Amino acid sequence: MLVISTNIVFSQSCSPDFVLNPVSENNRIDWKKFPEFSLPFTIIFNGPRFGDSESQPLKHGFSHLAAFSGPEASSLPVQNRAVLWNSVASIDGSNQPWSVLGLESPWGNDTLIYRQHWDRYIGDMANLFDDSRGSGIPRADIISLDVERVQELDRDIVALKRDDRIAQGYRILTDEKFLSTYKKDIRWWYAEAAKYLKNKGIPGSTKVTSYSDVPVRGTWLNVTSNSWQDWTTNRERTHFLMQDESGKIGGPFYDQMNILSPSAYYFYPYENPLGKDYLSYLLFQIEVNRAWSDKPVVPFVWLRYHDSFVPGSPLIPKFMAEATAIFPFFSGAKGLWLWENPFFEGNKQENYATYEHFINGLYRLSRFADMFRGDYELVIPMSARDHMERRNPIWRAVVKDGRILVAAQNTYASESQQTQVQLNYKQWTKTITLQGREVFLCQFDLADVVSALDSSLAVASVYPNPAQKSVYIDLVSASSQSEIKIELLDIKGVTLKTQTSATQQGNFRYELELPKLPRGMYLVRVSSESTSITRRVFVE
C-alpha cells in the first residue's frame, strides 16, 4: 500500500476561514460572532436562549427551535417549530400504574384519566403559539413524546408477578405468557398516546418521534459484548416497544414514528477510561438503528455529562462538543436534537463556551454543506462498535461528485500526541496526521489518485488551476532510473496529448503546453513503470 509522505501537498480544503474566540463571561452564547450559515439537516435547538429575541439559532445551522424566546410565539414559522411532549405517562398523584416509577404497569390504568391528562398537555403545546392558542391542536413541524415508563428487561417484567399491585389474573400466568402480555399491552399504551395526538387533528405534515424509543435503545457498557453482525441481525438485540407481535421491527408504536430519536447522552467524564469511548458510543446509536430501520435517525444529544453519573451535570470539553456537532452526519444521522435541562438557564452561573464549540463544529461542516445534498455515499470503514473494542482513531467520509470529505478524531490521544491515520477509498489513499484530540475535517479531490507499488514518484502540485496555455507539474522522484509519461485527457478518459520525459532525482518541474481546448474540466495523468497519478485541471 502506497503511503504519501506528509510534505506532499494535495488539493484540499482544510484551513478554517473562521477562528473561534470562545465566550469568557457566564450565561451567554455569542451567536453574532459567527457568520450566518445553514445546513441541510434537521437540527433542533432545545438549549438556553439567554434573552435572544432574534431567533439566532436559526441563522446559525439550526433548522428548528424547541425552546422559545422573544416574539417567537407570533413570529416563528411552523416549519421551524419542534415541541417536546413531556410527562406522557406521568401523572403526579394519580397512582395510575403506568405512571408509578418502578411499577410501570400497563394494567389497571384509567383511559379517561389519561386522555384528560393528554388533552391538558396537548392544549399547553398549542398555547405556545398565537396561531394555535386555544385550539387544543398544536401547530409544529416536529413533536417528540417523552414517555420513559416501561420495564426494560425481561427479569424486571417477570418480577412484577410478585408485586401485589398487579392483578392476580396476570400474576398467575406463566412467565412466558406474562412477558408477552406485558410487552403487547405496554406497546398499546405507547402507541395510544401517539395515535391520540394525531387524532386530535394535527397537520398531516407534522412529524412524530419519541425520545430514546428506537429499535436498539441507548447502551454503553455492553456495546462490545456482541459482534457488529449480531447487533444488526439478531432480533433479540432490538427492543420490544419497536417490535410487532412476531418480534420483527414494526408494530403499533413503531408505525406511529416518522423519526427515530435515540438518546446519546454522555455518562462518563472524559477522565474516566469509559469516557474516552464517547464518539464510538455516539456513532453506535446512529449506525445500529440505521441497520434496523430506514426511518430518519435524529439523536438527542446533551452537551453535559448526565447527572446520574456526574453530580451537577458539568459541560463536556470543547473537543467533545465539536465532534458531537460534526460526526453524526458521517454515520448517516439526518439531524440532532440538542437538549438542555430547562432549569439550568435561570438557576446556574456557567461559562457556555462548550455551546460555541458545538456551533463552530456546525459552521465548519456548513462549508461543505453541498456534500450532503442530493445523492452522496457514506464511507464507514469500521463500525463504531468495532472502534470501541479496538480503541483506535475514528474516521468517516462522504463522497460526492469526485470529492471526498473526511472527518477524523483520536478520542484516546493525549493533548500532545500525534496520530497518523491512513485513509482509503477504492483507489484513493492518503495518510493524515492528527494533533491530540483535534476534530479533523478536510475535503480532497478523488482525482488525486495514487496507485503504486512504491513511493518513488509523487506530484506535489499542478498549476495554475484554472489554466489557459500551459500547466506546470511539480514532481518529486526518489529515482532517476525510469521514464515518465504525461498525458492530457478529457473527463471521458480520451487522451488528447501525450509527452514523455526522463525523471530526475529530487524535485523537478515539467511544463505541459495545452492544445486549443473548449473551456471545461480535464485530467493530467503522470505515470512511470510503477506509479500512476491523476489530477484535475480546469481550462479556461
C-alpha positions as a Python dict, from the first residue, in 0.01 Angstrom:
ca = {
    (1, 'M'): (0, 0, 0),
    (2, 'L'): (138, 339, -101),
    (3, 'V'): (175, 596, 176),
    (4, 'I'): (242, 953, 61),
    (5, 'S'): (492, 1148, 270),
    (6, 'T'): (338, 1436, 461),
    (7, 'N'): (536, 1704, 274),
    (8, 'I'): (345, 1634, -47),
    (9, 'V'): (65, 1888, -96),
    (10, 'F'): (-266, 1753, -223),
    (11, 'S'): (-561, 1953, -349),
    (12, 'Q'): (-767, 2002, -33),
    (13, 'S'): (-972, 2241, 179),
    (14, 'C'): (-870, 2221, 543),
    (15, 'S'): (-793, 2563, 682),
    (16, 'P'): (-1091, 2723, 860),
    (17, 'D'): (-1199, 3066, 741),
    (18, 'F'): (-1325, 3148, 1092),
    (19, 'V'): (-1128, 3113, 1414),
    (20, 'L'): (-1337, 3085, 1728),
    (21, 'N'): (-1258, 3306, 2025),
    (22, 'P'): (-1485, 3144, 2288),
    (23, 'V'): (-1705, 3350, 2516),
    (24, 'S'): (-1548, 3427, 2854),
    (25, 'E'): (-1843, 3562, 3053),
    (26, 'N'): (-2107, 3343, 3214),
    (27, 'N'): (-2456, 3268, 3086),
    (28, 'R'): (-2402, 3395, 2736),
    (29, 'I'): (-2378, 3245, 2388),
    (30, 'D'): (-2236, 3499, 2143),
    (31, 'W'): (-2420, 3392, 1829),
    (32, 'K'): (-2331, 3704, 1635),
    (33, 'K'): (-1958, 3631, 1636),
    (34, 'F'): (-2029, 3352, 1387),
    (35, 'P'): (-2108, 3408, 1019),
    (36, 'E'): (-2466, 3318, 934),
    (37, 'F'): (-2495, 2971, 780),
    (38, 'S'): (-2731, 2681, 718),
    (39, 'L'): (-2714, 2303, 686),
    (40, 'P'): (-2933, 2050, 502),
    (41, 'F'): (-3030, 1869, 823),
    (42, 'T'): (-3296, 1872, 1093),
    (43, 'I'): (-3103, 2030, 1382),
    (44, 'I'): (-3319, 2130, 1677),
    (45, 'F'): (-3210, 2385, 1937),
    (46, 'N'): (-3360, 2299, 2275),
    (47, 'G'): (-3096, 2490, 2470),
    (48, 'P'): (-3065, 2815, 2669),
    (49, 'R'): (-3177, 3133, 2495),
    (50, 'F'): (-3047, 3400, 2737),
    (51, 'G'): (-3295, 3660, 2615),
    (52, 'D'): (-3238, 3607, 2242),
    (53, 'S'): (-3508, 3798, 2055),
    (54, 'E'): (-3382, 3735, 1700),
    (55, 'S'): (-3410, 3354, 1669),
    (56, 'Q'): (-3031, 3341, 1638),
    (57, 'P'): (-3002, 2958, 1627),
    (58, 'L'): (-3199, 2958, 1300),
    (59, 'K'): (-2931, 3183, 1149),
    (60, 'H'): (-2652, 2953, 1265),
    (61, 'G'): (-2711, 2599, 1145),
    (62, 'F'): (-3022, 2504, 1338),
    (63, 'S'): (-3343, 2433, 1150),
    (64, 'H'): (-3587, 2422, 1444),
    (65, 'L'): (-3637, 2573, 1788),
    (66, 'A'): (-3778, 2377, 2081),
    (67, 'A'): (-3703, 2642, 2345),
    (68, 'F'): (-3870, 2972, 2269),
    (69, 'S'): (-3777, 3333, 2338),
    (70, 'G'): (-3869, 3689, 2249),
    (71, 'P'): (-4151, 3730, 1995),
    (72, 'E'): (-4140, 3370, 1869),
    (73, 'A'): (-4494, 3294, 1989),
    (74, 'S'): (-4607, 3500, 1692),
    (75, 'S'): (-4302, 3519, 1466),
    (76, 'L'): (-4172, 3161, 1446),
    (77, 'P'): (-4288, 2981, 1129),
    (78, 'V'): (-4448, 2640, 1174),
    (79, 'Q'): (-4169, 2472, 976),
    (80, 'N'): (-3918, 2588, 1239),
    (81, 'R'): (-4110, 2463, 1543),
    (82, 'A'): (-4029, 2150, 1742),
    (83, 'V'): (-4214, 2067, 2063),
    (84, 'L'): (-4129, 1821, 2339),
    (85, 'W'): (-4434, 1646, 2490),
    (86, 'N'): (-4316, 1569, 2842),
    (87, 'S'): (-4490, 1353, 3104),
    (88, 'V'): (-4682, 1142, 2855),
    (89, 'A'): (-4718, 860, 3108),
    (90, 'S'): (-4652, 1052, 3431),
    (91, 'I'): (-4949, 1198, 3619),
    (92, 'D'): (-4845, 1332, 3958),
    (93, 'G'): (-5055, 1199, 4245),
    (94, 'S'): (-5276, 988, 4021),
    (95, 'N'): (-5144, 646, 4128),
    (96, 'Q'): (-5205, 525, 3776),
    (97, 'P'): (-4997, 204, 3747),
    (98, 'W'): (-4827, 317, 3426),
    (99, 'S'): (-4730, 644, 3594),
    (100, 'V'): (-4569, 493, 3903),
    (101, 'L'): (-4191, 480, 3867),
    (102, 'G'): (-4070, 126, 3933),
    (103, 'L'): (-4412, -26, 3868),
    (104, 'E'): (-4473, 98, 3512),
    (105, 'S'): (-4758, -140, 3451),
    (106, 'P'): (-4993, -131, 3152),
    (107, 'W'): (-5274, -285, 3359),
    (108, 'G'): (-5538, -114, 3570),
    (109, 'N'): (-5496, 232, 3417),
    (110, 'D'): (-5794, 460, 3356),
    (111, 'T'): (-5801, 561, 2990),
    (112, 'L'): (-6032, 854, 3067),
    (113, 'I'): (-5785, 997, 3320),
    (114, 'Y'): (-5503, 960, 3069),
    (115, 'R'): (-5693, 1120, 2785),
    (116, 'Q'): (-5782, 1415, 3006),
    (117, 'H'): (-5414, 1440, 3103),
    (118, 'W'): (-5309, 1427, 2739),
    (119, 'D'): (-5568, 1691, 2645),
    (120, 'R'): (-5422, 1930, 2902),
    (121, 'Y'): (-5066, 1885, 2784),
    (122, 'I'): (-5152, 1892, 2414),
    (123, 'G'): (-5351, 2209, 2482),
    (124, 'D'): (-5048, 2361, 2655),
    (125, 'M'): (-4839, 2282, 2346),
    (126, 'A'): (-5100, 2453, 2127),
    (127, 'N'): (-5094, 2758, 2355),
    (128, 'L'): (-4724, 2813, 2292),
    (129, 'F'): (-4808, 2991, 1965),
    (130, 'D'): (-5054, 3261, 1869),
    (131, 'D'): (-5183, 3078, 1563),
    (132, 'S'): (-5292, 2770, 1764),
    (133, 'R'): (-5366, 2921, 2106),
    (134, 'G'): (-5699, 2799, 2243),
    (135, 'S'): (-5749, 2544, 1966),
    (136, 'G'): (-5616, 2243, 2156),
    (137, 'I'): (-5426, 2144, 1841),
    (138, 'P'): (-5053, 2227, 1835),
    (139, 'R'): (-4905, 2350, 1510),
    (140, 'A'): (-4545, 2235, 1487),
    (141, 'D'): (-4323, 2063, 1237),
    (142, 'I'): (-4195, 1805, 1488),
    (143, 'I'): (-4345, 1675, 1813),
    (144, 'S'): (-4143, 1441, 2032),
    (145, 'L'): (-4303, 1229, 2300),
    (146, 'D'): (-4111, 1175, 2623),
    (147, 'V'): (-4265, 866, 2786),
    (148, 'E'): (-3994, 674, 2976),
    (149, 'R'): (-4230, 443, 3163),
    (150, 'V'): (-4151, 83, 3077),
    (151, 'Q'): (-3979, -213, 3239),
    (152, 'E'): (-3677, -263, 3015),
    (153, 'L'): (-3559, -614, 3099),
    (154, 'D'): (-3737, -947, 3099),
    (155, 'R'): (-3624, -1018, 3454),
    (156, 'D'): (-3777, -692, 3576),
    (157, 'I'): (-4103, -764, 3396),
    (158, 'V'): (-4127, -1112, 3546),
    (159, 'A'): (-4051, -966, 3889),
    (160, 'L'): (-4384, -782, 3870),
    (161, 'K'): (-4555, -1116, 3931),
    (162, 'R'): (-4450, -1077, 4295),
    (163, 'D'): (-4599, -727, 4321),
    (164, 'D'): (-4938, -710, 4496),
    (165, 'R'): (-5029, -407, 4285),
    (166, 'I'): (-5057, -632, 3980),
    (167, 'A'): (-5396, -801, 3940),
    (168, 'Q'): (-5400, -1169, 4033),
    (169, 'G'): (-5529, -1264, 3689),
    (170, 'Y'): (-5195, -1158, 3540),
    (171, 'R'): (-4976, -1290, 3821),
    (172, 'I'): (-5096, -1649, 3772),
    (173, 'L'): (-4979, -1652, 3410),
    (174, 'T'): (-4670, -1848, 3315),
    (175, 'D'): (-4355, -1640, 3291),
    (176, 'E'): (-4359, -1667, 2913),
    (177, 'K'): (-4723, -1559, 2887),
    (178, 'F'): (-4672, -1282, 3143),
    (179, 'L'): (-4382, -1143, 2941),
    (180, 'S'): (-4565, -1147, 2609),
    (181, 'T'): (-4878, -994, 2762),
    (182, 'Y'): (-4685, -713, 2932),
    (183, 'K'): (-4497, -629, 2612),
    (184, 'K'): (-4810, -629, 2397),
    (185, 'D'): (-5010, -417, 2644),
    (186, 'I'): (-4737, -161, 2716),
    (187, 'R'): (-4692, -121, 2339),
    (188, 'W'): (-5062, -42, 2322),
    (189, 'W'): (-5026, 244, 2572),
    (190, 'Y'): (-4723, 391, 2397),
    (191, 'A'): (-4900, 371, 2061),
    (192, 'E'): (-5225, 504, 2203),
    (193, 'A'): (-5059, 827, 2316),
    (194, 'A'): (-4914, 889, 1969),
    (195, 'K'): (-5242, 799, 1799),
    (196, 'Y'): (-5436, 1026, 2033),
    (197, 'L'): (-5210, 1315, 1940),
    (198, 'K'): (-5254, 1253, 1570),
    (199, 'N'): (-5630, 1207, 1603),
    (200, 'K'): (-5659, 1550, 1763),
    (201, 'G'): (-5617, 1684, 1412),
    (202, 'I'): (-5255, 1797, 1400),
    (203, 'P'): (-5138, 1876, 1045),
    (204, 'G'): (-5055, 1569, 841),
    (205, 'S'): (-4711, 1714, 775),
    (206, 'T'): (-4623, 1709, 1147),
    (207, 'K'): (-4351, 1454, 1216),
    (208, 'V'): (-4378, 1249, 1536),
    (209, 'T'): (-4090, 1092, 1727),
    (210, 'S'): (-4030, 966, 2080),
    (211, 'Y'): (-3725, 1025, 2296),
    (212, 'S'): (-3498, 716, 2311),
    (213, 'D'): (-3767, 481, 2176),
    (214, 'V'): (-3579, 314, 1891),
    (215, 'P'): (-3507, -44, 1777),
    (216, 'V'): (-3180, -59, 1974),
    (217, 'R'): (-3214, 157, 2283),
    (218, 'G'): (-2930, 353, 2446),
    (219, 'T'): (-2648, 133, 2562),
    (220, 'W'): (-2284, 190, 2656),
    (221, 'L'): (-2128, -78, 2871),
    (222, 'N'): (-2245, -374, 2663),
    (223, 'V'): (-2173, -237, 2314),
    (224, 'T'): (-1874, -468, 2268),
    (225, 'S'): (-2048, -768, 2428),
    (226, 'N'): (-2196, -863, 2091),
    (227, 'S'): (-2041, -863, 1746),
    (228, 'W'): (-2147, -599, 1494),
    (229, 'Q'): (-2313, -870, 1286),
    (230, 'D'): (-2507, -984, 1591),
    (231, 'W'): (-2616, -629, 1675),
    (232, 'T'): (-2752, -580, 1326),
    (233, 'T'): (-2915, -918, 1257),
    (234, 'N'): (-3026, -1068, 1589),
    (235, 'R'): (-3381, -960, 1679),
    (236, 'E'): (-3305, -1021, 2046),
    (237, 'R'): (-3093, -705, 2038),
    (238, 'T'): (-3397, -493, 1949),
    (239, 'H'): (-3646, -351, 2197),
    (240, 'F'): (-3995, -495, 2222),
    (241, 'L'): (-4157, -149, 2208),
    (242, 'M'): (-4048, -126, 1845),
    (243, 'Q'): (-4149, -481, 1750),
    (244, 'D'): (-4467, -638, 1624),
    (245, 'E'): (-4606, -950, 1789),
    (246, 'S'): (-4381, -1173, 1578),
    (247, 'G'): (-4068, -996, 1705),
    (248, 'K'): (-3994, -813, 1381),
    (249, 'I'): (-3929, -439, 1372),
    (250, 'G'): (-4270, -277, 1338),
    (251, 'G'): (-4587, -285, 1541),
    (252, 'P'): (-4837, -21, 1654),
    (253, 'F'): (-4593, 216, 1824),
    (254, 'Y'): (-4314, 195, 1567),
    (255, 'D'): (-4567, 264, 1293),
    (256, 'Q'): (-4657, 599, 1453),
    (257, 'M'): (-4297, 723, 1432),
    (258, 'N'): (-4180, 942, 1146),
    (259, 'I'): (-3835, 991, 1301),
    (260, 'L'): (-3624, 771, 1529),
    (261, 'S'): (-3458, 958, 1816),
    (262, 'P'): (-3202, 752, 2009),
    (263, 'S'): (-3058, 900, 2326),
    (264, 'A'): (-2686, 968, 2301),
    (265, 'Y'): (-2635, 1144, 2634),
    (266, 'Y'): (-2285, 1116, 2775),
    (267, 'F'): (-2249, 945, 3114),
    (268, 'Y'): (-1882, 907, 3200),
    (269, 'P'): (-1642, 1204, 3229),
    (270, 'Y'): (-1358, 1207, 2979),
    (271, 'E'): (-1105, 1133, 3254),
    (272, 'N'): (-1281, 801, 3316),
    (273, 'P'): (-1145, 527, 3085),
    (274, 'L'): (-1500, 466, 2963),
    (275, 'G'): (-1542, 835, 2888),
    (276, 'K'): (-1291, 816, 2604),
    (277, 'D'): (-1540, 596, 2416),
    (278, 'Y'): (-1776, 892, 2374),
    (279, 'L'): (-1751, 913, 1996),
    (280, 'S'): (-1786, 542, 1924),
    (281, 'Y'): (-2081, 537, 2168),
    (282, 'L'): (-2250, 828, 1989),
    (283, 'L'): (-2200, 683, 1643),
    (284, 'F'): (-2308, 336, 1753),
    (285, 'Q'): (-2654, 469, 1845),
    (286, 'I'): (-2691, 600, 1490),
    (287, 'E'): (-2534, 316, 1295),
    (288, 'V'): (-2709, 32, 1475),
    (289, 'N'): (-3054, 190, 1441),
    (290, 'R'): (-2997, 269, 1074),
    (291, 'A'): (-2920, -100, 1030),
    (292, 'W'): (-3268, -190, 1158),
    (293, 'S'): (-3478, 86, 1005),
    (294, 'D'): (-3486, 322, 710),
    (295, 'K'): (-3662, 593, 911),
    (296, 'P'): (-3455, 911, 962),
    (297, 'V'): (-3238, 899, 1274),
    (298, 'V'): (-3219, 1223, 1475),
    (299, 'P'): (-3042, 1156, 1808),
    (300, 'F'): (-3093, 1354, 2126),
    (301, 'V'): (-2759, 1496, 2242),
    (302, 'W'): (-2669, 1691, 2555),
    (303, 'L'): (-2353, 1898, 2596),
    (304, 'R'): (-2319, 1781, 2956),
    (305, 'Y'): (-2243, 1465, 3146),
    (306, 'H'): (-2558, 1301, 3278),
    (307, 'D'): (-2617, 1377, 3645),
    (308, 'S'): (-2685, 1011, 3720),
    (309, 'F'): (-2306, 963, 3698),
    (310, 'V'): (-2159, 1312, 3740),
    (311, 'P'): (-2331, 1533, 4001),
    (312, 'G'): (-2419, 1877, 3874),
    (313, 'S'): (-2401, 1777, 3506),
    (314, 'P'): (-2088, 1975, 3410),
    (315, 'L'): (-2044, 2076, 3047),
    (316, 'I'): (-1834, 1848, 2827),
    (317, 'P'): (-1490, 1952, 2688),
    (318, 'K'): (-1464, 2154, 2370),
    (319, 'F'): (-1326, 1869, 2155),
    (320, 'M'): (-1624, 1652, 2252),
    (321, 'A'): (-1868, 1931, 2168),
    (322, 'E'): (-1719, 1988, 1823),
    (323, 'A'): (-1713, 1614, 1747),
    (324, 'T'): (-2077, 1586, 1859),
    (325, 'A'): (-2171, 1852, 1605),
    (326, 'I'): (-1985, 1700, 1310),
    (327, 'F'): (-1956, 1322, 1322),
    (328, 'P'): (-2320, 1207, 1345),
    (329, 'F'): (-2387, 1312, 986),
    (330, 'F'): (-2098, 1097, 863),
    (331, 'S'): (-2270, 795, 1018),
    (332, 'G'): (-2600, 874, 849),
    (333, 'A'): (-2788, 1085, 1104),
    (334, 'K'): (-3038, 1321, 945),
    (335, 'G'): (-3028, 1567, 1230),
    (336, 'L'): (-2967, 1630, 1600),
    (337, 'W'): (-3193, 1734, 1887),
    (338, 'L'): (-2970, 1945, 2114),
    (339, 'W'): (-3139, 1929, 2455),
    (340, 'E'): (-3070, 2117, 2776),
    (341, 'N'): (-3217, 2099, 3125),
    (342, 'P'): (-3460, 2394, 3116),
    (343, 'F'): (-3399, 2476, 3484),
    (344, 'F'): (-3026, 2542, 3440),
    (345, 'E'): (-3055, 2866, 3243),
    (346, 'G'): (-3215, 3060, 3527),
    (347, 'N'): (-3054, 2884, 3821),
    (348, 'K'): (-2685, 2834, 3738),
    (349, 'Q'): (-2396, 3064, 3654),
    (350, 'E'): (-2175, 2890, 3398),
    (351, 'N'): (-1949, 2957, 3105),
    (352, 'Y'): (-2118, 2831, 2788),
    (353, 'A'): (-1810, 2817, 2564),
    (354, 'T'): (-1896, 2449, 2510),
    (355, 'Y'): (-2203, 2560, 2315),
    (356, 'E'): (-1990, 2787, 2099),
    (357, 'H'): (-1758, 2497, 2018),
    (358, 'F'): (-2064, 2296, 1910),
    (359, 'I'): (-2182, 2585, 1692),
    (360, 'N'): (-1831, 2614, 1550),
    (361, 'G'): (-1847, 2246, 1458),
    (362, 'L'): (-2171, 2308, 1271),
    (363, 'Y'): (-2016, 2608, 1097),
    (364, 'R'): (-1713, 2407, 987),
    (365, 'L'): (-1948, 2144, 848),
    (366, 'S'): (-2154, 2407, 668),
    (367, 'R'): (-1855, 2495, 450),
    (368, 'F'): (-1913, 2156, 285),
    (369, 'A'): (-2294, 2153, 302),
    (370, 'D'): (-2328, 2066, -66),
    (371, 'M'): (-2163, 1731, 3),
    (372, 'F'): (-2476, 1632, 199),
    (373, 'R'): (-2734, 1747, -56),
    (374, 'G'): (-2881, 1511, -311),
    (375, 'D'): (-2712, 1175, -363),
    (376, 'Y'): (-2394, 1103, -171),
    (377, 'E'): (-2211, 799, -38),
    (378, 'L'): (-2118, 740, 325),
    (379, 'V'): (-1778, 581, 384),
    (380, 'I'): (-1774, 389, 713),
    (381, 'P'): (-1462, 170, 703),
    (382, 'M'): (-1519, 23, 1051),
    (383, 'S'): (-1832, 6, 1265),
    (384, 'A'): (-1847, 226, 1574),
    (385, 'R'): (-1886, -92, 1777),
    (386, 'D'): (-1551, -223, 1649),
    (387, 'H'): (-1384, 113, 1712),
    (388, 'M'): (-1494, 92, 2075),
    (389, 'E'): (-1344, -254, 2107),
    (390, 'R'): (-1014, -159, 1941),
    (391, 'R'): (-997, 190, 2096),
    (392, 'N'): (-848, 332, 1778),
    (393, 'P'): (-892, 660, 1585),
    (394, 'I'): (-1224, 704, 1407),
    (395, 'W'): (-1259, 836, 1055),
    (396, 'R'): (-1565, 868, 838),
    (397, 'A'): (-1616, 1021, 495),
    (398, 'V'): (-1875, 1140, 247),
    (399, 'V'): (-1815, 1100, -127),
    (400, 'K'): (-1989, 1304, -394),
    (401, 'D'): (-1904, 1433, -742),
    (402, 'G'): (-1542, 1321, -735),
    (403, 'R'): (-1471, 1467, -391),
    (404, 'I'): (-1426, 1309, -50),
    (405, 'L'): (-1495, 1491, 277),
    (406, 'V'): (-1319, 1332, 573),
    (407, 'A'): (-1381, 1369, 947),
    (408, 'A'): (-1137, 1207, 1191),
    (409, 'Q'): (-1055, 1211, 1560),
    (410, 'N'): (-846, 1009, 1803),
    (411, 'T'): (-1051, 1025, 2122),
    (412, 'Y'): (-785, 827, 2312),
    (413, 'A'): (-494, 1063, 2239),
    (414, 'S'): (-317, 1289, 2484),
    (415, 'E'): (-319, 1660, 2402),
    (416, 'S'): (35, 1649, 2262),
    (417, 'Q'): (14, 1313, 2087),
    (418, 'Q'): (37, 1291, 1708),
    (419, 'T'): (-154, 1011, 1538),
    (420, 'Q'): (-116, 903, 1177),
    (421, 'V'): (-433, 771, 1016),
    (422, 'Q'): (-441, 609, 675),
    (423, 'L'): (-748, 687, 467),
    (424, 'N'): (-855, 456, 187),
    (425, 'Y'): (-1142, 473, -60),
    (426, 'K'): (-1123, 247, -365),
    (427, 'Q'): (-801, 351, -545),
    (428, 'W'): (-759, 671, -341),
    (429, 'T'): (-534, 673, -36),
    (430, 'K'): (-386, 933, 194),
    (431, 'T'): (-221, 946, 533),
    (432, 'I'): (-318, 1231, 766),
    (433, 'T'): (-170, 1335, 1099),
    (434, 'L'): (-399, 1421, 1390),
    (435, 'Q'): (-277, 1651, 1664),
    (436, 'G'): (-406, 1548, 2005),
    (437, 'R'): (-786, 1520, 2006),
    (438, 'E'): (-842, 1763, 1720),
    (439, 'V'): (-1154, 1720, 1510),
    (440, 'F'): (-1010, 1685, 1159),
    (441, 'L'): (-1238, 1796, 875),
    (442, 'C'): (-1098, 1822, 526),
    (443, 'Q'): (-1207, 1775, 167),
    (444, 'F'): (-993, 1611, -102),
    (445, 'D'): (-1024, 1560, -474),
    (446, 'L'): (-1057, 1194, -568),
    (447, 'A'): (-883, 1274, -895),
    (448, 'D'): (-569, 1289, -682),
    (449, 'V'): (-548, 914, -735),
    (450, 'V'): (-221, 748, -646),
    (451, 'S'): (-171, 382, -724),
    (452, 'A'): (175, 235, -697),
    (453, 'L'): (395, -41, -563),
    (454, 'D'): (630, 215, -410),
    (455, 'S'): (653, 588, -348),
    (456, 'S'): (928, 663, -598),
    (457, 'L'): (726, 935, -775),
    (458, 'A'): (477, 1189, -648),
    (459, 'V'): (307, 1501, -783),
    (460, 'A'): (348, 1793, -545),
    (461, 'S'): (128, 2036, -740),
    (462, 'V'): (-31, 2114, -1076),
    (463, 'Y'): (-75, 2485, -1151),
    (464, 'P'): (-207, 2730, -1248),
    (465, 'N'): (-556, 2594, -1195),
    (466, 'P'): (-758, 2720, -1379),
    (467, 'A'): (-511, 2717, -1669),
    (468, 'Q'): (-506, 2878, -2014),
    (469, 'K'): (-198, 2798, -2224),
    (470, 'S'): (21, 2574, -2009),
    (471, 'V'): (21, 2383, -1684),
    (472, 'Y'): (327, 2322, -1468),
    (473, 'I'): (367, 1994, -1285),
    (474, 'D'): (597, 1984, -983),
    (475, 'L'): (724, 1631, -931),
    (476, 'V'): (914, 1457, -654),
    (477, 'S'): (1111, 1147, -751),
    (478, 'A'): (1327, 914, -546),
    (479, 'S'): (1483, 770, -861),
    (480, 'S'): (1624, 879, -1197),
    (481, 'Q'): (1609, 532, -1346),
    (482, 'S'): (1276, 549, -1528),
    (483, 'E'): (1088, 748, -1790),
    (484, 'I'): (766, 928, -1711),
    (485, 'K'): (467, 979, -1937),
    (486, 'I'): (249, 1286, -1904),
    (487, 'E'): (-97, 1274, -2060),
    (488, 'L'): (-380, 1522, -2100),
    (489, 'L'): (-724, 1357, -2103),
    (490, 'D'): (-1082, 1475, -2120),
    (491, 'I'): (-1326, 1373, -1849),
    (492, 'K'): (-1430, 1068, -2053),
    (493, 'G'): (-1073, 941, -2044),
    (494, 'V'): (-989, 1016, -2407),
    (495, 'T'): (-620, 1104, -2445),
    (496, 'L'): (-572, 1447, -2603),
    (497, 'K'): (-194, 1484, -2573),
    (498, 'T'): (98, 1265, -2461),
    (499, 'Q'): (459, 1356, -2386),
    (500, 'T'): (744, 1167, -2225),
    (501, 'S'): (1042, 1279, -2020),
    (502, 'A'): (1327, 1128, -1823),
    (503, 'T'): (1290, 1150, -1446),
    (504, 'Q'): (1528, 1339, -1222),
    (505, 'Q'): (1601, 1251, -864),
    (506, 'G'): (1457, 1504, -619),
    (507, 'N'): (1223, 1792, -708),
    (508, 'F'): (1171, 1899, -1068),
    (509, 'R'): (916, 2081, -1279),
    (510, 'Y'): (759, 1985, -1610),
    (511, 'E'): (567, 2216, -1843),
    (512, 'L'): (277, 2079, -2044),
    (513, 'E'): (164, 2311, -2322),
    (514, 'L'): (-209, 2288, -2377),
    (515, 'P'): (-365, 2244, -2721),
    (516, 'K'): (-662, 2458, -2812),
    (517, 'L'): (-942, 2323, -2594),
    (518, 'P'): (-1303, 2404, -2510),
    (519, 'R'): (-1348, 2553, -2166),
    (520, 'G'): (-1400, 2280, -1907),
    (521, 'M'): (-1252, 2016, -1678),
    (522, 'Y'): (-961, 1796, -1792),
    (523, 'L'): (-727, 1540, -1638),
    (524, 'V'): (-348, 1538, -1621),
    (525, 'R'): (-202, 1192, -1569),
    (526, 'V'): (161, 1133, -1474),
    (527, 'S'): (282, 775, -1488),
    (528, 'S'): (600, 572, -1461),
    (529, 'E'): (663, 199, -1460),
    (530, 'S'): (528, 165, -1107),
    (531, 'T'): (323, 478, -1041),
    (532, 'S'): (17, 649, -1187),
    (533, 'I'): (-108, 983, -1053),
    (534, 'T'): (-406, 1180, -1187),
    (535, 'R'): (-502, 1541, -1118),
    (536, 'R'): (-790, 1757, -1235),
    (537, 'V'): (-729, 2090, -1404),
    (538, 'F'): (-982, 2342, -1530),
    (539, 'V'): (-903, 2503, -1868),
    (540, 'E'): (-1043, 2849, -1934),
}
